[in-house]
């Protein structure tokens, strides 16, 4: 869900490469997932997340404990895993109703567009893996609130800066399993992102990072407006 520009809708965010850890959500029945807009239960593998070899850095100057910063990053990766699953399974109502974002029509607009356009063609969407190198928890000054809200997002006091690199692809897969790449970032291409939000607790989802804003920090407009938050 990397942002194309500071004020515009974001291109689809591909899934994280992450190692397994303990399952993050309860073994909820189908009825619980249906209340969140899903038509099926996500696989357990989608709920097992960890930063793996990526660094978790805390730049809040002690305002947030290191243990909380790491928990926030794991919650972000869990949200990311749900996003991957939802897009690959055409679960658009889950993205809109699950509570993964406080502004789902804006934050997930590119992902929803992927689902809708592929569905109209009789295809499904799959995001290949990018490599995460660092997650940096940063405070978001109140003075940036107007800029964030102009982009139709919601201001929150903290954000996670995501340092990732390609290659990464958005693929369409037809009924016969034929794969067509619709977009691609080459190997080593920077994929820097600033994802505002806060920690959400849900008995079905587990702990998730509830996305309130999402900016592409490779875009000059984002770097200018959100510096130094968008700086590597």
C-alpha positions as a Markdown table, in Angstrom:
| # | Residue | x | y | z |
|---|---|---|---|---|
| 1 | Unk | 0.0 | 0.0 | 0.0 |
| 2 | Unk | 2.9 | 2.3 | -0.8 |
| 3 | Unk | 1.7 | 5.8 | -1.5 |
| 4 | Unk | 2.0 | 7.3 | -4.9 |
| 5 | Unk | 2.2 | 10.8 | -3.5 |
| 6 | Unk | 1.6 | 12.7 | -0.3 |
| 7 | Unk | -2.0 | 13.6 | -1.2 |
| 8 | Unk | -3.1 | 10.8 | -3.4 |
| 9 | Unk | -4.3 | 7.2 | -3.3 |
| 10 | Unk | -1.7 | 4.5 | -2.7 |
| 11 | Unk | -0.5 | 1.7 | -4.9 |
| 12 | Unk | -1.0 | -1.7 | -3.6 |
| 13 | Unk | 1.1 | -2.8 | -0.7 |
| 14 | Unk | 2.7 | -6.2 | -1.2 |
| 15 | Unk | 3.2 | -8.6 | 1.7 |
| 16 | Unk | 6.0 | -8.8 | 4.1 |
| 17 | Unk | 8.7 | -11.4 | 4.2 |
| 18 | Unk | 8.5 | -12.6 | 7.8 |
| 19 | Unk | 9.4 | -15.6 | 9.9 |
| 20 | Unk | 7.0 | -17.6 | 12.0 |
| 21 | Unk | 6.2 | -17.0 | 15.6 |
| 22 | Unk | 3.4 | -18.0 | 17.9 |
| 23 | Unk | -0.1 | -17.6 | 16.4 |
| 24 | Unk | -1.4 | -14.1 | 17.1 |
| 25 | Unk | -5.2 | -14.6 | 16.9 |
| 26 | Unk | -7.6 | -17.0 | 18.5 |
| 27 | Unk | -9.0 | -20.0 | 16.7 |
| 28 | Unk | -12.2 | -18.1 | 16.0 |
| 29 | Unk | -15.1 | -19.8 | 14.2 |
| 30 | Unk | -16.3 | -18.8 | 10.7 |
| 31 | Unk | -19.2 | -16.8 | 12.2 |
| 32 | Unk | -16.7 | -14.5 | 14.0 |
| 33 | Unk | -14.9 | -13.8 | 10.7 |
| 34 | Unk | -18.1 | -13.3 | 8.9 |
| 35 | Unk | -19.0 | -10.5 | 11.3 |
| 36 | Unk | -15.8 | -8.8 | 10.1 |
| 37 | Unk | -16.8 | -9.1 | 6.5 |
| 38 | Unk | -14.9 | -12.3 | 5.5 |
| 39 | Unk | -16.5 | -15.3 | 3.8 |
| 40 | Unk | -13.8 | -17.8 | 5.0 |
| 41 | Unk | -11.4 | -18.2 | 7.8 |
| 42 | Unk | -7.8 | -17.0 | 7.2 |
| 43 | Unk | -5.2 | -19.8 | 7.3 |
| 44 | Unk | -3.2 | -20.0 | 10.5 |
| 45 | Unk | 0.0 | -19.3 | 8.5 |
| 46 | Unk | -1.3 | -15.8 | 7.8 |
| 47 | Unk | -1.4 | -15.0 | 11.5 |
| 48 | Unk | 2.1 | -16.1 | 12.3 |
| 49 | Unk | 4.4 | -13.1 | 12.0 |
| 50 | Unk | 7.8 | -11.9 | 13.1 |
| 51 | Unk | 10.2 | -9.1 | 12.0 |
| 52 | Unk | 12.6 | -12.0 | 11.3 |
| 53 | Unk | 16.0 | -10.5 | 10.4 |
| 54 | Unk | 14.7 | -6.9 | 10.0 |
| 55 | Unk | 15.8 | -4.4 | 12.6 |
| 56 | Unk | 13.2 | -2.8 | 14.9 |
| 57 | Unk | 14.3 | 0.7 | 15.9 |
| 58 | Unk | 12.6 | 2.9 | 18.5 |
| 59 | Unk | 13.0 | 6.7 | 17.9 |
| 60 | Unk | 10.5 | 7.9 | 20.4 |
| 61 | Unk | 13.1 | 9.1 | 22.9 |
| 62 | Unk | 11.7 | 6.9 | 25.6 |
| 63 | Unk | 8.1 | 7.9 | 25.2 |
| 64 | Unk | 7.3 | 4.3 | 23.9 |
| 65 | Unk | 9.1 | 1.3 | 25.6 |
| 66 | Unk | 11.2 | -0.8 | 23.3 |
| 67 | Unk | 8.9 | -3.8 | 24.1 |
| 68 | Unk | 5.9 | -1.8 | 22.9 |
| 69 | Unk | 7.7 | -0.7 | 19.7 |
| 70 | Unk | 8.4 | -4.3 | 18.8 |
| 71 | Unk | 4.8 | -5.3 | 19.6 |
| 72 | Unk | 3.6 | -2.5 | 17.3 |
| 73 | Unk | 5.8 | -3.8 | 14.5 |
| 74 | Unk | 4.5 | -7.3 | 15.0 |
| 75 | Unk | 1.0 | -5.9 | 14.9 |
| 76 | Unk | 1.8 | -4.1 | 11.7 |
| 77 | Unk | 3.1 | -7.3 | 10.1 |
| 78 | Unk | -0.1 | -9.1 | 11.2 |
| 79 | Unk | -2.2 | -6.4 | 9.5 |
| 80 | Unk | 0.0 | -6.9 | 6.5 |
| 81 | Unk | -0.6 | -10.6 | 6.5 |
| 82 | Unk | -4.3 | -10.1 | 6.7 |
| 83 | Unk | -4.0 | -7.7 | 3.7 |
| 84 | Unk | -2.2 | -10.3 | 1.7 |
| 85 | Unk | -4.7 | -12.9 | 2.4 |
| 86 | Unk | -7.7 | -10.6 | 1.8 |
| 87 | Unk | -6.4 | -9.5 | -1.6 |
| 88 | Unk | -5.5 | -13.0 | -2.8 |
| 89 | Unk | -8.9 | -14.4 | -1.7 |
| 90 | Unk | -11.0 | -11.4 | -3.0 |
| 91 | Unk | -12.1 | -10.5 | 0.5 |
| 92 | Unk | -12.9 | -6.8 | -0.2 |
| 93 | Unk | -15.6 | -6.6 | 2.5 |
| 94 | Unk | -13.1 | -7.9 | 5.1 |
| 95 | Unk | -10.8 | -5.0 | 4.2 |
| 96 | Unk | -13.6 | -2.5 | 4.6 |
| 97 | Unk | -15.3 | -3.9 | 7.7 |
| 98 | Unk | -12.6 | -5.7 | 9.8 |
| 99 | Unk | -11.2 | -2.6 | 11.5 |
| 100 | Unk | -7.7 | -3.0 | 10.0 |
| 101 | Unk | -7.9 | 0.7 | 9.2 |
| 102 | Unk | -9.7 | 3.7 | 10.6 |
| 103 | Unk | -9.9 | 5.0 | 7.0 |
| 104 | Unk | -10.2 | 1.8 | 4.9 |
| 105 | Unk | -11.7 | 3.4 | 1.8 |
| 106 | Unk | -8.5 | 5.6 | 1.5 |
| 107 | Unk | -5.8 | 3.3 | 3.0 |
| 108 | Unk | -7.0 | 0.2 | 1.1 |
| 109 | Unk | -8.2 | 1.9 | -2.1 |
| 110 | Unk | -5.4 | 0.5 | -4.3 |
| 111 | Unk | -5.8 | -3.0 | -2.9 |
| 112 | Unk | -9.6 | -2.9 | -3.4 |
| 113 | Unk | -9.1 | -1.7 | -6.9 |
| 114 | Unk | -6.8 | -4.7 | -7.5 |
| 115 | Unk | -9.5 | -7.0 | -6.2 |
| 116 | Unk | -12.3 | -5.4 | -8.3 |
| 117 | Unk | -10.5 | -5.2 | -11.6 |
| 118 | Unk | -9.1 | -8.7 | -11.4 |
| 119 | Unk | -12.5 | -10.1 | -10.4 |
| 120 | Unk | -14.1 | -8.4 | -13.4 |
| 121 | Unk | -11.6 | -10.3 | -15.6 |
| 122 | Unk | -12.1 | -13.6 | -13.9 |
| 123 | Unk | -8.7 | -13.4 | -12.3 |
| 124 | Unk | -7.3 | -13.1 | -8.8 |
| 125 | Unk | -4.4 | -11.0 | -7.4 |
| 126 | Unk | -1.2 | -12.1 | -5.7 |
| 127 | Unk | 1.5 | -9.9 | -4.3 |
| 128 | Unk | 5.0 | -11.4 | -4.3 |
| 129 | Unk | 7.4 | -10.8 | -1.4 |
| 130 | Unk | 9.5 | -7.8 | -0.8 |
| 131 | Unk | 12.4 | -7.8 | 1.7 |
| 132 | Unk | 12.0 | -5.7 | 4.9 |
| 133 | Unk | 15.3 | -4.3 | 6.3 |
| 134 | Unk | 14.1 | -2.0 | 9.1 |
| 135 | Unk | 11.1 | -0.9 | 11.0 |
| 136 | Unk | 11.4 | 2.4 | 12.8 |
| 137 | Unk | 8.8 | 3.7 | 15.3 |
| 138 | Unk | 8.6 | 7.5 | 15.1 |
| 139 | Unk | 6.5 | 10.2 | 16.8 |
| 140 | Unk | 4.3 | 12.2 | 14.4 |
| 141 | Unk | 4.2 | 15.9 | 15.4 |
| 142 | Unk | 0.9 | 17.5 | 15.9 |
| 143 | Unk | 2.0 | 20.2 | 13.4 |
| 144 | Unk | 1.8 | 17.6 | 10.6 |
| 145 | Unk | -1.8 | 16.9 | 11.3 |
| 146 | Unk | -3.2 | 19.3 | 8.6 |
| 147 | Unk | -0.9 | 17.8 | 5.9 |
| 148 | Unk | -2.0 | 14.3 | 6.8 |
| 149 | Unk | -5.7 | 15.1 | 6.9 |
| 150 | Unk | -5.4 | 16.9 | 3.5 |
| 151 | Unk | -4.6 | 13.5 | 2.1 |
| 152 | Unk | -7.9 | 12.2 | 3.6 |
| 153 | Unk | -6.0 | 10.2 | 6.2 |
| 154 | Unk | -6.3 | 10.5 | 10.0 |
| 155 | Unk | -3.5 | 11.8 | 12.2 |
| 156 | Unk | -2.1 | 9.6 | 15.0 |
| 157 | Unk | 0.8 | 10.4 | 17.3 |
| 158 | Unk | 3.0 | 7.6 | 16.0 |
| 159 | Unk | 3.9 | 6.0 | 12.8 |
| 160 | Unk | 6.1 | 3.1 | 11.6 |
| 161 | Unk | 8.7 | 3.9 | 8.9 |
| 162 | Unk | 9.2 | 0.8 | 6.8 |
| 163 | Unk | 12.5 | 0.3 | 4.9 |
| 164 | Unk | 12.1 | -2.4 | 2.3 |
| 165 | Unk | 13.6 | -3.3 | -1.1 |
| 166 | Unk | 12.5 | -5.1 | -4.2 |
| 167 | Unk | 12.0 | -7.2 | -6.2 |
| 168 | Unk | 8.3 | -7.2 | -5.8 |
| 169 | Unk | 5.4 | -7.8 | -8.1 |
| 170 | Unk | 1.6 | -7.6 | -8.4 |
| 171 | Unk | 0.5 | -10.6 | -10.4 |
| 172 | Unk | -2.9 | -11.6 | -11.8 |
| 173 | Unk | -3.6 | -15.3 | -12.0 |
| 174 | Unk | -6.3 | -16.6 | -14.2 |
| 175 | Unk | -8.5 | -19.7 | -13.8 |
| 176 | Unk | -5.9 | -21.9 | -15.5 |
| 177 | Unk | -3.2 | -20.7 | -13.2 |
| 178 | Unk | -1.5 | -18.5 | -15.8 |
| 179 | Unk | 0.3 | -15.6 | -14.1 |
| 180 | Unk | 0.6 | -12.1 | -15.6 |
| 181 | Unk | 2.8 | -9.4 | -13.9 |
| 182 | Unk | 0.8 | -6.1 | -13.7 |
| 183 | Unk | 3.5 | -4.1 | -11.9 |
| 184 | Unk | 7.0 | -4.8 | -10.7 |
| 185 | Unk | 9.8 | -3.1 | -8.7 |
| 186 | Unk | 13.2 | -4.5 | -9.6 |
| 187 | Unk | 15.7 | -6.0 | -7.3 |
| 188 | Unk | 17.2 | -3.5 | -4.9 |
| 189 | Unk | 14.6 | -0.8 | -5.6 |
| 190 | Unk | 13.8 | 1.2 | -2.5 |
| 191 | Unk | 10.3 | 0.8 | -1.1 |
| 192 | Unk | 10.1 | 3.3 | 1.8 |
| 193 | Unk | 6.8 | 3.8 | 3.5 |
| 194 | Unk | 5.4 | 5.7 | 6.5 |
| 195 | Unk | 2.4 | 4.0 | 8.1 |
| 196 | Unk | 0.6 | 5.9 | 10.8 |
| 197 | Unk | -1.7 | 4.2 | 13.2 |
| 198 | Unk | -2.2 | 2.7 | 16.6 |
| 199 | Unk | -2.4 | -0.7 | 18.3 |
| 200 | Unk | -5.8 | -2.4 | 18.1 |
| 201 | Unk | -6.9 | -5.4 | 20.1 |
| 202 | Unk | -9.6 | -7.7 | 18.7 |
| 203 | Unk | -10.6 | -11.2 | 20.0 |
| 204 | Unk | -10.8 | -12.5 | 16.4 |
| 205 | Unk | -7.9 | -10.6 | 14.7 |
| 206 | Unk | -5.5 | -10.5 | 17.6 |
| 207 | Unk | -3.3 | -7.4 | 18.0 |
| 208 | Unk | -3.1 | -5.4 | 14.8 |
| 209 | Unk | -1.7 | -2.1 | 13.7 |
| 210 | Unk | -4.8 | -0.1 | 12.8 |
| 211 | Unk | -3.7 | 2.0 | 9.8 |
| 212 | Unk | -4.6 | 5.6 | 9.8 |
| 213 | Unk | -2.3 | 6.9 | 7.1 |
| 214 | Unk | 0.2 | 5.5 | 4.5 |
| 215 | Unk | 2.7 | 7.5 | 2.6 |
| 216 | Unk | 5.3 | 6.6 | 0.0 |
| 217 | Unk | 8.5 | 8.0 | 1.3 |
| 218 | Unk | 10.2 | 7.6 | -2.1 |
| 219 | Unk | 7.9 | 10.2 | -3.6 |
| 220 | Unk | 9.4 | 13.8 | -3.5 |
| 221 | Unk | 6.1 | 15.3 | -2.3 |
| 222 | Unk | 6.0 | 13.0 | 0.7 |
| 223 | Unk | 9.6 | 13.6 | 1.6 |
| 224 | Unk | 9.1 | 17.4 | 1.4 |
| 225 | Unk | 5.9 | 17.4 | 3.3 |
| 226 | Unk | 6.7 | 14.8 | 5.9 |
| 227 | Unk | 10.4 | 15.4 | 6.5 |
| 228 | Unk | 12.1 | 14.2 | 8.6 |
| 229 | Unk | 9.6 | 11.4 | 9.2 |
| 230 | Unk | 10.1 | 10.1 | 5.6 |
| 231 | Unk | 13.9 | 10.3 | 5.8 |
| 232 | Unk | 15.8 | 7.0 | 5.9 |
